[in-house]
Amino acid sequence: MQKTPSTRRDFLKTAAAGATIAAMNVPLVHADGSDTIKVGVIGCGGRGSGAAENVLEAAPNVKIIALADAFKDRLDGLRGRLQKSQKEKVDLPEERCFVGLDAYEKLLKTDINYVILATPPGFRPLHLQAAVAAGKHVFTEKPVAVDGPGIRKCLDAHNEANKKKLCIVAGTQRRHQTGYLETMKKIHDGALGDITSGRCYWNQGPIWVHKRQDGWSDLTYQMRNWYYFVWLCGDHICEQHVHNLDVINWALQAVPVKAVGVGGRQSRTAPEFGHIFDHFGIDLEYPNGVHVLSMARQITGTKGNVSEALTGTKGFCQVNAYSIRDPKGGQIWKFPGRDNSPYTQEHTDLIEAIRTGKQLNELKTVAESTLVAIMGRLAAYTGQEVTWEAALNSKEDTFPKSLSWDMSLPVPPVAVPGKTPLI
């Protein structure tokens, strides 16, 4: 196992060495598609259900043959929908449908060669390491961790996947979206000149919440209501805003040096909202003094804005609009084509890599973007400046030591800037 990089420079150096796409032999299905891509889905909720539909649309000769979830109703719901709408593309007997906290282990022992990881993010490092150890190609939803120890596990899994010549694609779907790809090409070819500043937003209203029901244990309640607990979600800056932060990293081809931030609970203050914040404002400092404003909120009655923008010495780019203007506002370039369906394309790209024998491993880039979100959360929670190295090497492991349905799992206190320590 390779040593985890301990500095931002080492992290980027390792990323370059990892080479996202390299012409290497990997465990193959035949290029002509004569071998079936046999898919297992771990996590049968909303995102897992969406990814299951997407992978079946992505390429010929793909079949879902196994499902796993902690909750039987979730698994039964997806199984029933697939057997009704995709009956020719699924084969899901009872013996390949697994329920419980150890369901993922049982699924990985089947003869699937492609696994979708779509549980709450807190489980992602554990499941990634297990999938790679089992020799499976992986589609992993974002984010891939919720804390520094989780990121380090992901880096180990990335390195191990490269050794085993396994392919991993992440659910940062903008990297598979035609308009974003063409816009990034323009940026990297110098259309903006030197980038001097940026901003990225995921501002929206509230999302779902499930109040506790009679008979639910602590673990059942928190997993059913996973979005509101850091050990499961990482807070919404991590679970949701990671998309925009990934775009900024991609454009700048760098990760931040440090972060300072503010945040809190102004709208969602009741106990059913767990202990996460409802708003964040983060100043991210990238190399060469480039500052990026990151903003994320989930507050009733506020205006939505999900976007990324960059200013350079030659102009301004509204990245999500695929548009570049000169300093006076004149149009330099606008993406002229039609967008693709990136939620399907990311699976198409992964399957193509598997079938052609080219290694495609996005785990390091999504780990970088996830760590930016964790930096921002730590800065807002503590009120301190947080460096890249401090976030990466943090000892704060939020995942419970041993999970059982009847365990006591108290809700952590809400973070208080100036009092909550940086661990």
Secondary structure, DSSP 8 states (H G I E B T S, - for coil): ------SHHHHHHHHHHH-SEE----S---TTS-S-EEEEEE--SHHHHHHHHHHHHHSSSEEEEEEEESSHHHHHHHHHHHHHHSGGGB---GGGEEESTTHHHHHHTSS-SEEEE-S-GGGHHHHHHHHHHTT-EEEE-S---SSHHHHHHHHHHHHHHHHHT--EEES-GGGG-HHHHHHHHHHHTTTT-SEEEEEEEEEE---------TT--HHHHHHHTGGG-HHHH--HHHHTTHHHHHHHHHHHTS--SEEEEEEE-SS--SGGGTT--SEEEEEEEEGGGEEEEEEEEE-TT---EEEEEEEESS-EEEGGGTEEE-TTS-EEEE--S----HHHHHHHHHHHHHHHT-EEB-HHHHHHHHHHHHHHHHHHHH-S-EEHHHHHT-----S-SS--TT----------TTTS---
